[in-house]
Amino acid sequence: MVKLKKKLNVIRPTLRHKKIYFKLEFTKEYSNNLFSLFLKNYQNIFGLFSLVNANITLMKSTKNTAIVRINKDYKDSFLTSIFYLKQDLGLVYVTKQVSTLKSLD
Amino acid sequence: MKNTFDFVMDDLIEKYSIEDLEETFTKLNIKNIYVFREISKKEDLEKDFILPKSKILKLKKAYLLKEPSLAHFYKKKELFLVTSQSLKNNTVISTSKNIPFLYNPLSDKLIFDEQNARSCFQHKVKVIFNYNLLRDKPLQNKYLKQNLFIVNLLKIHLVDFTFASFAKTKEDLVSRDILFSLLKNFDLEESFILKILSKGMVDNKW
């Protein structure tokens, strides 16, 4: 009799994606869904497969700031996609780029 | 990134206070700013403009000539660029001994080829791209395609080039981190990108 797995094994550290956190500030207030703006813009520029691998997550946001988490290998692609958000967000400052959420505070 | 620079238009300096600009440029990690006045006629060369004083930023005057013919009348010591945007101008500027910078070799159609790149190398002409043209629709895709091709040509023929904002408003400016990441998509190595974004690319003081 094969024993059925009830719990998934913990993924070992070498297999986990390394992440990076960005703190962004923008001059234009964006009142709509900021997360969907980032996703649609990124997909428009780099495509679906890259979007899925990048694993963009919006941790916190206000009208003028955002804390975004992304896979480290896709850091440059994400910043390139921010380049094309001039009309929606205005001037974007990348105030911090850190590897842990605690170091942002 | 150390010793970063940007090219901006004098409209930006007139629109915002110096304190506001100091805060903005410090946040964007840009220290050396060349402020350009556009020159379309010979008479405009006689008019001078004054820059505000700043303790944090290094502001310098510069001139953007709209036609290559204006270069004959340019006698000032400050940096000057000559606008291209046409096949004829690209050839004139790249073969000139007196013009150090070619600004904007992009147009509706491709107007810069291998011969232009070789001439730029022979006459030590540097090419300056305006990265805001890659953001503004509707010609955004055309400009990007041409830009990728021309950057590759310039790399092969060892021609110096760089990217700048030519900003008229604050929204035209871009952080150096974002620009660095953007240039990685042009198939350029990190060390090369740091070199072209440093002030030494403009004044040859490495």
HADDOCK unambig.tbl for C-alpha pairs under 7 A between the chains (distance, minus, plus):
assign (segid A and resid 76 and name CA) (segid B and resid 181 and name CA) 4.61 0.50 0.50
assign (segid A and resid 77 and name CA) (segid B and resid 181 and name CA) 6.93 0.50 0.50
assign (segid A and resid 79 and name CA) (segid B and resid 178 and name CA) 5.16 0.50 0.50
assign (segid A and resid 79 and name CA) (segid B and resid 181 and name CA) 6.04 0.50 0.50
assign (segid A and resid 80 and name CA) (segid B and resid 178 and name CA) 6.09 0.50 0.50
assign (segid A and resid 80 and name CA) (segid B and resid 181 and name CA) 5.72 0.50 0.50
assign (segid A and resid 80 and name CA) (segid B and resid 182 and name CA) 4.73 0.50 0.50
assign (segid A and resid 83 and name CA) (segid B and resid 178 and name CA) 6.58 0.50 0.50
assign (segid A and resid 84 and name CA) (segid B and resid 135 and name CA) 5.86 0.50 0.50
assign (segid A and resid 86 and name CA) (segid B and resid 171 and name CA) 6.53 0.50 0.50
assign (segid A and resid 90 and name CA) (segid B and resid 171 and name CA) 4.95 0.50 0.50
assign (segid A and resid 91 and name CA) (segid B and resid 170 and name CA) 6.45 0.50 0.50
assign (segid A and resid 91 and name CA) (segid B and resid 171 and name CA) 4.48 0.50 0.50
assign (segid A and resid 91 and name CA) (segid B and resid 173 and name CA) 6.53 0.50 0.50
assign (segid A and resid 91 and name CA) (segid B and resid 174 and name CA) 6.81 0.50 0.50
assign (segid A and resid 93 and name CA) (segid B and resid 27 and name CA) 6.90 0.50 0.50
assign (segid A and resid 93 and name CA) (segid B and resid 28 and name CA) 6.48 0.50 0.50
assign (segid A and resid 93 and name CA) (segid B and resid 175 and name CA) 6.21 0.50 0.50
assign (segid A and resid 94 and name CA) (segid B and resid 175 and name CA) 6.98 0.50 0.50
